[in-house]
Amino acid sequence: MARVLLMAEHDGQTLNVSTARALNCASALGETDIVVFGSGAGSVCEAAARLEGAAKVLHVDRAENAHPQAAIIAPQLASLAAGYDYVLAPSSTTGKDVMPRTAGLLGLPQLSDIMEMVDARTFKRPTYAGNVIVTVKVPDGIAVLGTVRIASYVAVGEGGSATVEAVSADAVLPEHTRFVGMEASSSDRPDLQSASRVVAGGRALGSKENFDLIYSLADKLGAGVGASRAAVDAGYVPNDMQVGQTGKIIAPDLYIAAGISGAIQHVTGIKDAGVIVAINKDADAPIFEIADFGLVGDLFQILPELENAL
Amino acid sequence: MKIMVGVKRVIDYNVRVQINREGTGVIKDGVKMSINPFDEIAVEQALRLRESGLAEEVIAVSIGPSTAQQQLRTALAMGADRAILVETDEEVQPLAAARIFNSLIEKEDPGLVLLGKQAIDDDANQTGQMLAALWDKPQATFVSGLEIADGKAKAVREVDAGLETIEITLPAVVTVDLRLNEPRFVKMPDIMKAKKKPLETLPLAGIGIEMPPQIETLSYEPPPKRGGGIKVDSVAALVSALKDKGVL
């Protein structure tokens, strides 16, 4: 049976749900070990061990791994890659940072954003902002390296009991890269990428203050909050709320887009949502072409009305 | 310090990309081609660094067919000092592109390599990271803020969790994101001036790199379409429709 190494996505304390989604892809390819690069990330390893389908959890525990810098992680991942037929990571900003550097060290090509397996070496992936899906084949005789488009896979369940093994990755780590700080928007709302409901606003909100309409509706629904690139560029919300090709690609059960016109790059980020609702005063806005339910009108009236109706 | 900046020729981002009838590629004949928008931001950043006295020379590099000279001329019109085209009609995937850049680096010895975080055709987001690995230098990806002083760069990265700041020792590879800057418009006199700037063409065979294994593309297809939806005429109708769907 083929052997797969999957890099876990985490923040030092919590395992990110993208790992469970990527494991769904990995398990179909072979027996999967999950590797956790961390510094005292024991709780992350325990969470990874509970995922259904994980064979083993490899814990690479060293102080340098406190922040996942590609220059630090890639040499370790490359040294662990020997003996595996597949090396995968979620297609997060961390996965996209680390995996190509690992591929460079190993002298191997890499697949970005695997969305479907066709056979053991053949996969589908999006190009041209999701407008063209290509079927690609990795040549025989080399390990398959890739990032997994997490919106294309549902998370595996919990109930597994993999063993956690401490391993040391044999690698000399550079000192040329230093973590300085992280400015994370703190929020009690559900995480945008794992929320089952998401409410998002666009430029039509008009200001940072008006975005409260979006937050308020989201809180009523227990939803995460997203935004279009235009709303981020305008400074209404921070970058980590951006949904779309250059932001987050999400697949909630319900997505409500208010005042978002539906530029291609935004639509790419929500195509996998269950039900899409569009609220926009422009009846010809492209968002209506992909929305399951569209409501034409003024969002400043509709959003409070919707909130009251729930 | 010299700055090397990557310029990829891609289908213009305003063009609705179409797949050919056989499903063996996308239609490029008669289609407007441009600099990859992320690369344009990289060129702009290189120019700003030179204008603020932190760099002496900006070298624009492209890999592709002879027609990619057009995009290099645009980079020269923006203000790059000279350009290099590594000419080939073959498909060059990220690892091969990284090897080509690495080979040019040996000759040019830049203090900074600026690339777009990804190209809007293959959307791979790999070349910069692979180059940093081959060159054995630091990388900063998804960069929306960049300060350079004392042989170091402080880079703000747009990551999933928010804004991360890292410090890297130069030389390094930096791949840029949308919010780093707004590229300047090119003026007519600059286009005329750019025609006189040096543009060197090197055949790929003369670069002397070993071509790595490449991933084979078997077919191209449009994405699955979402079924057409309906418009509702009131909030009450919307709520009832969502309840019927079981999402409320």
Chai-1 contact restraints between the chains, C-beta under 6 A:
chainA,res_idxA,chainB,res_idxB,connection_type,confidence,min_distance_angstrom,max_distance_angstrom,comment,restraint_id
A,A70,B,Q139,contact,1.0,0.0,6.0,A-B,restraint_1
A,A71,B,P138,contact,1.0,0.0,6.0,A-B,restraint_2
A,S92,B,D160,contact,1.0,0.0,6.0,A-B,restraint_3
A,T93,B,F142,contact,1.0,0.0,6.0,A-B,restraint_4
A,T93,B,V159,contact,1.0,0.0,6.0,A-B,restraint_5
A,T93,B,D160,contact,1.0,0.0,6.0,A-B,restraint_6
A,K96,B,N125,contact,1.0,0.0,6.0,A-B,restraint_7
A,D97,B,T141,contact,1.0,0.0,6.0,A-B,restraint_8
A,P100,B,Q126,contact,1.0,0.0,6.0,A-B,restraint_9
A,P100,B,Q129,contact,1.0,0.0,6.0,A-B,restraint_10
A,P100,B,M130,contact,1.0,0.0,6.0,A-B,restraint_11
A,R101,B,Q129,contact,1.0,0.0,6.0,A-B,restraint_12
A,R101,B,A133,contact,1.0,0.0,6.0,A-B,restraint_13
A,G104,B,M130,contact,1.0,0.0,6.0,A-B,restraint_14
A,G104,B,A133,contact,1.0,0.0,6.0,A-B,restraint_15
A,G104,B,L134,contact,1.0,0.0,6.0,A-B,restraint_16
A,L105,B,A133,contact,1.0,0.0,6.0,A-B,restraint_17
A,P109,B,L95,contact,1.0,0.0,6.0,A-B,restraint_18
A,P109,B,P213,contact,1.0,0.0,6.0,A-B,restraint_19
A,P109,B,I215,contact,1.0,0.0,6.0,A-B,restraint_20
A,Q110,B,Q126,contact,1.0,0.0,6.0,A-B,restraint_21
A,S112,B,A124,contact,1.0,0.0,6.0,A-B,restraint_22
A,S112,B,N125,contact,1.0,0.0,6.0,A-B,restraint_23
A,T127,B,D122,contact,1.0,0.0,6.0,A-B,restraint_24
A,T127,B,D123,contact,1.0,0.0,6.0,A-B,restraint_25
A,Y128,B,V17,contact,1.0,0.0,6.0,A-B,restraint_26
A,G130,B,P223,contact,1.0,0.0,6.0,A-B,restraint_27
A,N131,B,V17,contact,1.0,0.0,6.0,A-B,restraint_28
A,V132,B,Y220,contact,1.0,0.0,6.0,A-B,restraint_29
A,I133,B,E221,contact,1.0,0.0,6.0,A-B,restraint_30
A,I133,B,P223,contact,1.0,0.0,6.0,A-B,restraint_31
A,V134,B,T217,contact,1.0,0.0,6.0,A-B,restraint_32
A,V134,B,Y220,contact,1.0,0.0,6.0,A-B,restraint_33
A,T135,B,L218,contact,1.0,0.0,6.0,A-B,restraint_34
A,T135,B,S219,contact,1.0,0.0,6.0,A-B,restraint_35
A,V136,B,I215,contact,1.0,0.0,6.0,A-B,restraint_36
A,V136,B,T217,contact,1.0,0.0,6.0,A-B,restraint_37
A,K137,B,E216,contact,1.0,0.0,6.0,A-B,restraint_38
A,K137,B,L218,contact,1.0,0.0,6.0,A-B,restraint_39
A,V138,B,I215,contact,1.0,0.0,6.0,A-B,restraint_40
A,P139,B,P213,contact,1.0,0.0,6.0,A-B,restraint_41
A,I142,B,P213,contact,1.0,0.0,6.0,A-B,restraint_42
A,H176,B,P138,contact,1.0,0.0,6.0,A-B,restraint_43
A,H176,B,T169,contact,1.0,0.0,6.0,A-B,restraint_44
A,T177,B,P138,contact,1.0,0.0,6.0,A-B,restraint_45
A,T177,B,I168,contact,1.0,0.0,6.0,A-B,restraint_46
A,R178,B,E167,contact,1.0,0.0,6.0,A-B,restraint_47
A,F179,B,I166,contact,1.0,0.0,6.0,A-B,restraint_48
A,V180,B,T165,contact,1.0,0.0,6.0,A-B,restraint_49
A,V180,B,I166,contact,1.0,0.0,6.0,A-B,restraint_50
A,V180,B,E167,contact,1.0,0.0,6.0,A-B,restraint_51
A,G181,B,T165,contact,1.0,0.0,6.0,A-B,restraint_52
A,M182,B,E164,contact,1.0,0.0,6.0,A-B,restraint_53
A,E183,B,G162,contact,1.0,0.0,6.0,A-B,restraint_54
A,E183,B,L163,contact,1.0,0.0,6.0,A-B,restraint_55
A,A184,B,A161,contact,1.0,0.0,6.0,A-B,restraint_56
A,A184,B,G162,contact,1.0,0.0,6.0,A-B,restraint_57
A,S185,B,G162,contact,1.0,0.0,6.0,A-B,restraint_58
A,N239,B,E158,contact,1.0,0.0,6.0,A-B,restraint_59
A,D240,B,G162,contact,1.0,0.0,6.0,A-B,restraint_60
A,T246,B,L178,contact,1.0,0.0,6.0,A-B,restraint_61
A,D253,B,V247,contact,1.0,0.0,6.0,A-B,restraint_62
A,L254,B,V247,contact,1.0,0.0,6.0,A-B,restraint_63
A,V275,B,K245,contact,1.0,0.0,6.0,A-B,restraint_64
A,V275,B,V247,contact,1.0,0.0,6.0,A-B,restraint_65
A,I290,B,R226,contact,1.0,0.0,6.0,A-B,restraint_66
A,A291,B,G229,contact,1.0,0.0,6.0,A-B,restraint_67
A,D292,B,G229,contact,1.0,0.0,6.0,A-B,restraint_68
A,F293,B,G229,contact,1.0,0.0,6.0,A-B,restraint_69
A,F293,B,V232,contact,1.0,0.0,6.0,A-B,restraint_70
A,F293,B,L238,contact,1.0,0.0,6.0,A-B,restraint_71
A,F293,B,A241,contact,1.0,0.0,6.0,A-B,restraint_72
A,G294,B,K231,contact,1.0,0.0,6.0,A-B,restraint_73
A,L295,B,V232,contact,1.0,0.0,6.0,A-B,restraint_74
A,L295,B,L238,contact,1.0,0.0,6.0,A-B,restraint_75
A,E305,B,V235,contact,1.0,0.0,6.0,A-B,restraint_76
A,L306,B,V235,contact,1.0,0.0,6.0,A-B,restraint_77
A,A309,B,V235,contact,1.0,0.0,6.0,A-B,restraint_78
A,A309,B,V239,contact,1.0,0.0,6.0,A-B,restraint_79
